[in-house]
Amino acid sequence: MNRELPSTNNTAEPPFDVLVVGGGIQGAGVAQAAQAAGYRTLVVEKATWAAGTSSKSSKLIHGGLRYLQSGDFSLVRESLHERALLLKLAPQLVHGNWFTIPIYRNSHYRPWQIRAGLSLYWLLTGCREEGRFEVIPKSEWSQLTGLKTEGLQTVFRYRDAQTDDAKLTAAVIQSAVSLGAKTRCPATLLAAEEASDGYRVQLESNEGVETVYCRLLVNAAGPWINRVAERVSPHPDHLDIELVQGAHLVLEHKISDQCFYLESPEDGRAVFVLPWYEGTLLGTTETAFNGDPDQAATTQEEKRYLLNVLYHYFPDYRGAVCGDMAGLRVLPKEQAGFHYRSREVQFVTSDRYLAIYGGKLTGYRATAEKAMQQISKMLGNTTKQADTRTLPLTLPPENN
Ligand SMILES: Cc1cc2nc3c(=O)[nH]c(=O)nc-3n(C[C@H](O)[C@H](O)[C@H](O)COP(=O)(O)OP(=O)(O)OC[C@H]3O[C@@H](n4cnc5c(N)ncnc54)[C@H](O)[C@@H]3O)c2cc1C
């Protein structure tokens, strides 16, 4: 879609090497990596940092135990490696926690299956301490903060990690800026037209419309990715995708300082009960979404589904629902059910264009590294000024 453009202010700025559209975790990660690699980088976000999916995730920095089921071993190994790195680089933002898995007589998975999955998970961490798991003895079940014990057979717990996704994204942006990256937020990419050595880009902000030039355009617009691709001319290739909504409810009271990994009694899907500041986060769902990503919102049916899981396992919980959030996953369009589709990131590239489809919050840095391999092929190498494997991430100043 090419919109009629209002009159513009031509910027006096020299061309950027890389212009990143989208200030979610993937855009932030690529902006940090590109500036660290020595490319002059601009990142553009239409609302606020992490306004899209990156503030509405389950906020787990994890390997993804359930991806073992679909045989995504390389994704799990990479994510576990990134988890270890983030625990080191971002101790204010990422913390390890225990995840409890209760197995009941009628649970879909048997204790031996969970033990096998957790053993593999531990092996994929390189048998490190942060990957260990244990069985909680029956004598300690009374300490499971209200969890239903009727029919309970075995309780496992294993280590994974949590974060505040929006703060993590802001911290990565802050790191990119400290290396010299420029930002426009809020500013919307209206159009990008191929120019002699890259793109001529029109950005709309409260100050009006500005024209900037870049040698390479990165489309990291998450669920808006194909809408942004339509604004690029000539139109680049795109992937056929489906958007799948995942909702979380925020509950007033904290159930536990630890996390619970539960099986929905309705369809066997994994649902998490997680400590979240003073309350509890309960999620998530998988609902096909066909509308405008700006309008994503938790449905009554999602609310009912999640509360059914809550009261099934914590029948005495009496706190109110004090908030909700709905994020959109970008999944490849396929026949397989949402649950079984790959969470691996996919790139679409052309001469001076790179689009990032899907991916995980946990793996944003590894995704950015892979994007940089493509970018350096397109733009040529520069003098590297930093390595994202060693750059610490700290809380943005307003959160200190
Ligand atoms: C329910 C749910 C739970 C999840 N839980 C986890 C988890 O626990 N752990 C994990 O590792 N991963 C998780 N994920 C995956 C992870 O959250 C996402 O992969 C990630 O947040 C996507 O980031 P993104 O930057 O691609 O997209 P987004 O965060 O959506 O960012 C895209 C940005 O582009 C901006 N934008 C759009 N159009 C324009 C334009 N024209 N101009 C300028 N800006 C524009 C938007 O405003 C938005 O901020 C979850 C995903 C979902 C949906």
The ligand as an ORCA input file, in Angstrom:
! r2SCAN-3c Opt
* xyz 0 1
  C       1.645    -14.688     24.227
  C       3.102    -14.780     23.926
  C       3.959    -15.246     24.910
  C       5.331    -15.331     24.636
  N       6.162    -15.731     25.642
  C       7.482    -15.797     25.414
  C       8.362    -16.135     26.477
  O       7.946    -16.334     27.615
  N       9.678    -16.219     26.194
  C      10.179    -16.005     24.941
  O      11.384    -16.146     24.762
  N       9.379    -15.612     23.913
  C       8.046    -15.504     24.131
  N       7.200    -15.101     23.131
  C       7.784    -14.679     21.843
  C       8.260    -13.224     21.940
  O       7.514    -12.483     22.855
  C       8.175    -12.552     20.588
  O       8.812    -13.368     19.644
  C       8.838    -11.188     20.553
  O       8.384    -10.367     21.597
  C       8.577    -10.542     19.201
  O       9.284     -9.335     19.168
  P       9.283     -8.435     17.860
  O      10.275     -7.349     18.103
  O       9.457     -9.291     16.649
  O       7.793     -7.852     17.729
  P       7.067     -6.697     18.555
  O       7.453     -6.715     19.979
  O       5.624     -6.792     18.265
  O       7.664     -5.361     17.941
  C       7.284     -4.834     16.683
  C       7.250     -3.318     16.825
  O       7.118     -2.726     15.531
  C       6.419     -1.501     15.700
  N       5.912     -1.067     14.391
  C       4.952     -1.665     13.638
  N       4.748     -0.974     12.495
  C       5.596      0.091     12.512
  C       5.851      1.174     11.610
  N       5.194      1.311     10.428
  N       6.794      2.099     11.960
  C       7.459      1.998     13.148
  N       7.241      0.991     14.032
  C       6.335      0.033     13.724
  C       5.323     -1.867     16.708
  O       4.789     -0.750     17.369
  C       6.068     -2.826     17.659
  O       6.545     -2.167     18.823
  C       5.829    -14.973     23.357
  C       4.954    -14.525     22.363
  C       3.591    -14.415     22.649
  C       2.666    -13.896     21.613
*
